[in-house]
Amino acid sequence: MSQLEGKVAFITGAARGQGRNHAVRLAERGVDIIALDINRSISTVAYPGPDADDLAETVRQVEATGRRIIAREVDVRDADKVKAVVDEGFEQFGRIDIIIPNAGIASVAAVGDLTPKIWDDMIDINLNGVWYSIAAALPHMRAGGRGGSIVLIGSVCSQKGLGNLAHYVAAKHGVAGMTKTLAFELGVENIRVNSLWPTNVDTDMVQNEWVRKLFLPEIESPTREDCEQPDSAYCMANAIPVPWIDIDDVTNVVLFLVSDEARYITGTGIPIDAGFLLK
């Protein structure tokens, strides 16, 4: 039996991509899931957001493992609705052991083009939404008296500044700081808090024409194959010359961090970056 059997995880941004993968692979190890996603696009984000069918597919895949899931359409910027979903999940499942505030967006704007709306959407989702999710679930985790694990999803931008990403870098640096402070405060309760710093991940956030044009502006309509060329800007950004990492590369570290094997790891960030931060 898995050491995670019978535990409960709260995951935001669960309709697709990393969030869905975390949910399904945790469910395969015996974890019940409380999930949410916004199920619509954000006006300041160039690529399309998830929809209700995406979240329904997450439900289908989790239930196919034999585990239970509560999945609701909620915007992480709405603290009251986030709390309502968490409270509903706790009432049904009776515990929360794992918190993964995964929901996030990406957008690009030079400093001179960074409007208040672009800035606010980024900070409200990628930083405030992370905190609202933790704040909603943490009381239930603490009440159990069993400790727990919180895994925040940062980025290589949690440690490095990049052009045209002042708002994204600010949010992800905030996630790194939040990780350290929460770990310091909650360690006495055996609640561990860590963050991940991935490079590009093979999800919808990266696999769209808008992002490809940012990396390969010299190509009119860059394809996935163009991005995978060894001399592409994607590959050259990483010390290990890959254009991106797989979703499982991130989830594998999540599974480690929420397990007993990582019982004394807290307050840290783990790069999953193919050596991006070495450059």
C-alpha positions as CSV (number, residue, x, y, z in Angstrom):
1,M,0.0,0.0,0.0
2,S,1.3,3.5,-0.9
3,Q,2.3,5.7,2.0
4,L,0.0,8.3,0.5
5,E,-3.0,6.0,0.6
6,G,-6.0,7.7,2.2
7,K,-4.6,11.2,2.1
8,V,-6.3,14.2,0.6
9,A,-4.8,16.8,-1.7
10,F,-6.1,20.3,-2.6
11,I,-4.9,21.3,-6.1
12,T,-5.7,24.5,-8.0
13,G,-5.4,24.9,-11.8
14,A,-6.4,21.3,-12.1
15,A,-8.3,21.3,-15.4
16,R,-5.3,20.5,-17.5
17,G,-1.5,20.5,-17.7
18,Q,0.5,20.2,-14.5
19,G,-2.5,20.5,-12.2
20,R,-4.3,17.6,-13.9
21,N,-1.1,15.5,-13.9
22,H,-0.5,16.1,-10.2
23,A,-4.1,15.2,-9.4
24,V,-4.1,11.9,-11.5
25,R,-0.8,10.6,-10.3
26,L,-1.5,11.4,-6.7
27,A,-4.8,9.6,-7.2
28,E,-3.0,6.6,-8.5
29,R,-1.2,6.4,-5.2
30,G,-4.4,6.5,-3.2
31,V,-5.0,10.2,-2.7
32,D,-8.5,11.8,-2.9
33,I,-8.6,15.2,-4.7
34,I,-10.2,18.6,-4.1
35,A,-9.7,20.5,-7.3
36,L,-10.7,23.7,-8.9
37,D,-10.0,25.8,-12.1
38,I,-11.3,28.9,-13.7
39,N,-12.6,27.3,-16.9
40,R,-12.3,30.4,-19.0
41,S,-9.6,32.5,-20.7
42,I,-8.0,35.6,-19.2
43,S,-8.1,38.7,-21.4
44,T,-4.4,39.7,-20.8
45,V,-3.2,36.2,-21.6
46,A,-2.6,35.4,-25.3
47,Y,-3.3,31.6,-25.1
48,P,-6.7,30.1,-24.4
49,G,-7.6,29.1,-20.9
50,P,-9.2,25.8,-19.9
51,D,-12.9,25.0,-20.1
52,A,-15.5,22.9,-18.3
53,D,-14.7,19.9,-20.5
54,D,-11.0,20.0,-19.4
55,L,-12.0,19.9,-15.8
56,A,-14.5,17.1,-16.5
57,E,-11.7,15.2,-18.1
58,T,-9.6,15.6,-14.9
59,V,-12.5,14.2,-12.9
60,R,-12.8,11.3,-15.3
61,Q,-9.1,10.4,-15.1
62,V,-9.1,10.7,-11.3
63,E,-12.2,8.6,-10.9
64,A,-10.7,6.0,-13.2
65,T,-8.1,5.3,-10.6
66,G,-10.8,4.5,-8.1
67,R,-10.3,7.6,-6.0
68,R,-12.7,10.4,-5.2
69,I,-12.6,13.9,-6.4
70,I,-14.5,17.2,-5.9
71,A,-13.9,19.6,-8.8
72,R,-15.4,23.1,-9.0
73,E,-15.2,26.0,-11.3
74,V,-13.6,28.8,-9.2
75,D,-11.3,31.7,-9.9
76,V,-8.4,31.7,-7.4
77,R,-8.7,35.5,-7.2
78,D,-12.0,35.0,-5.3
79,A,-10.9,34.0,-1.8
80,D,-14.4,33.4,-0.5
81,K,-15.2,30.9,-3.3
82,V,-11.8,29.2,-2.9
83,K,-12.6,28.7,0.8
84,A,-16.0,27.4,0.0
85,V,-14.6,24.6,-2.2
86,V,-12.0,23.7,0.3
87,D,-14.6,23.6,3.1
88,E,-16.8,21.4,1.0
89,G,-14.0,19.0,0.3
90,F,-13.0,18.8,3.9
91,E,-16.5,18.2,5.0
92,Q,-16.7,15.2,2.6
93,F,-13.2,13.8,2.9
94,G,-12.5,14.7,6.5
95,R,-8.8,15.8,6.1
96,I,-6.4,17.8,4.0
97,D,-2.8,16.6,3.9
98,I,-1.4,18.1,0.7
99,I,-1.8,21.6,-0.7
100,I,-0.6,22.4,-4.3
101,P,-1.6,25.9,-5.4
102,N,-0.7,25.3,-9.0
103,A,-3.0,27.8,-10.9
104,G,-1.0,30.3,-12.8
105,I,-0.8,32.3,-16.0
106,A,2.0,33.6,-18.3
107,S,2.0,36.9,-20.2
108,V,4.8,39.0,-21.7
109,A,5.1,42.8,-21.7
110,A,8.0,45.2,-21.9
111,V,8.2,47.7,-19.0
112,G,6.7,50.5,-21.1
113,D,3.8,48.3,-22.1
114,L,3.0,46.8,-18.7
115,T,-0.5,48.2,-18.0
116,P,-2.1,48.0,-14.6
117,K,-4.5,45.4,-15.9
118,I,-1.7,43.1,-17.1
119,W,0.2,43.6,-13.8
120,D,-2.9,43.0,-11.6
121,D,-4.0,39.9,-13.4
122,M,-0.5,38.4,-13.0
123,I,-0.1,39.3,-9.3
124,D,-3.7,38.4,-8.4
125,I,-3.5,34.9,-9.9
126,N,0.2,33.9,-9.6
127,L,0.7,35.4,-6.1
128,N,-2.5,36.4,-4.4
129,G,-4.2,33.3,-5.7
130,V,-1.5,31.1,-4.2
131,W,-1.9,32.7,-0.8
132,Y,-5.7,32.5,-0.9
133,S,-5.5,28.8,-1.7
134,I,-3.1,28.2,1.2
135,A,-5.1,30.3,3.6
136,A,-8.2,28.4,2.8
137,A,-6.8,24.9,3.2
138,L,-4.2,25.4,6.0
139,P,-6.6,25.6,8.9
140,H,-7.9,22.1,8.0
141,M,-4.4,20.8,7.6
142,R,-3.4,22.2,11.0
143,A,-6.6,20.9,12.7
144,G,-5.7,17.3,11.7
145,G,-2.5,17.4,13.8
146,R,-0.7,15.1,11.4
147,G,1.5,17.6,9.7
148,G,1.4,17.9,5.9
149,S,3.1,19.1,2.8
150,I,2.6,22.3,0.8
151,V,4.2,22.5,-2.6
152,L,4.2,25.8,-4.4
153,I,4.8,26.1,-8.1
154,G,7.5,28.7,-8.8
155,S,9.7,29.0,-11.8
156,V,13.2,29.6,-12.9
157,C,11.9,33.2,-12.7
158,S,11.7,32.7,-8.9
159,Q,15.5,33.1,-9.0
160,K,16.3,35.0,-12.1
161,G,15.1,38.2,-13.9
162,L,14.2,38.0,-17.5
163,G,13.3,40.7,-20.0
164,N,9.6,41.5,-20.6
165,L,8.6,39.6,-17.5
166,A,8.7,42.0,-14.7
167,H,5.2,41.1,-13.5
168,Y,5.8,37.3,-13.8
169,V,9.2,37.5,-12.1
170,A,7.8,39.6,-9.3
171,A,5.1,37.0,-8.7
172,K,7.4,34.1,-8.8
173,H,10.0,35.7,-6.5
174,G,7.1,36.3,-4.1
175,V,6.3,32.6,-4.2
176,A,9.9,31.8,-3.3
177,G,9.7,34.2,-0.3
178,M,6.4,32.8,0.8
179,T,7.8,29.4,0.8
180,K,10.6,30.3,3.2
181,T,8.4,32.2,5.6
182,L,5.7,29.6,5.8
183,A,8.2,26.8,6.2
184,F,9.8,28.7,9.2
185,E,6.4,29.3,10.8
186,L,4.8,25.9,10.2
187,G,7.8,23.6,10.8
188,V,6.9,23.2,14.5
189,E,3.6,21.6,13.4
190,N,5.5,19.2,11.0
191,I,4.0,21.0,8.0
192,R,6.6,21.2,5.3
193,V,6.6,23.9,2.6
194,N,8.7,23.8,-0.6
195,S,8.6,25.2,-4.1
196,L,9.5,24.0,-7.5
197,W,11.4,26.0,-10.1
198,P,10.8,24.5,-13.6
199,T,12.1,25.7,-16.9
200,N,9.6,25.5,-19.8
201,V,7.2,22.6,-19.3
202,D,5.4,20.8,-22.2
203,T,1.9,22.2,-21.5
204,D,-0.6,24.6,-23.2
205,M,1.2,27.5,-21.5
206,V,4.3,26.8,-23.8
207,Q,2.7,24.9,-26.7
208,N,1.0,27.7,-28.5
209,E,1.9,30.0,-31.4
210,W,2.1,33.1,-29.2
211,V,5.0,31.6,-27.1
212,R,6.7,30.0,-30.1
213,K,6.8,33.4,-31.8
214,L,8.5,34.9,-28.8
215,F,11.3,32.3,-28.9
216,L,11.5,32.1,-32.7
217,P,10.5,35.5,-34.1
218,E,12.5,34.8,-37.3
219,I,10.0,32.1,-38.3
220,E,6.6,33.2,-39.5
221,S,4.7,30.2,-38.0
222,P,7.0,28.2,-35.9
223,T,6.1,24.6,-35.3
224,R,6.8,22.2,-32.4
225,E,9.5,20.7,-34.6
226,D,11.1,24.1,-35.1
227,C,11.3,24.5,-31.4
228,E,12.9,21.1,-30.9
229,Q,15.9,21.9,-33.2
230,P,19.2,21.9,-31.2
231,D,20.0,25.4,-32.3
232,S,16.6,26.9,-31.3
233,A,16.3,29.5,-28.6
234,Y,14.3,26.9,-26.6
235,C,17.2,24.4,-26.5
236,M,20.0,26.9,-26.1
237,A,18.3,28.4,-23.0
238,N,19.1,25.2,-21.0
239,A,22.5,23.6,-20.2
240,I,21.0,20.3,-21.1
241,P,19.8,21.1,-24.7
242,V,16.2,20.2,-24.5
243,P,13.4,22.6,-25.5
244,W,11.2,21.8,-22.5
245,I,10.7,19.2,-19.8
246,D,7.8,16.8,-19.5
247,I,4.9,17.3,-17.1
248,D,5.9,14.1,-15.4
249,D,9.4,15.6,-14.7
250,V,7.6,18.1,-12.4
251,T,5.1,15.7,-10.9
252,N,7.8,13.3,-10.0
253,V,9.3,15.9,-7.7
254,V,5.9,16.7,-6.3
255,L,5.4,13.1,-5.4
256,F,8.8,13.0,-3.7
257,L,8.1,16.2,-1.7
258,V,4.8,15.1,-0.4
259,S,6.2,11.7,0.6
260,D,7.8,10.5,3.8
261,E,11.1,10.3,1.9
262,A,11.2,14.1,2.0
263,R,10.1,14.4,5.6
264,Y,13.0,16.7,6.6
265,I,13.0,18.8,3.4
266,T,11.4,22.2,4.0
267,G,11.8,25.8,3.1
268,T,13.6,25.1,-0.2
269,G,13.1,25.5,-3.9
270,I,14.1,22.7,-6.2
271,P,15.1,23.6,-9.8
272,I,13.7,21.2,-12.5
273,D,15.3,23.3,-15.1
274,A,17.7,21.3,-17.3
275,G,20.4,23.6,-16.1
276,F,18.7,26.9,-17.1
277,L,19.8,28.7,-13.9
278,L,23.4,27.8,-14.7
279,K,23.5,30.2,-17.6
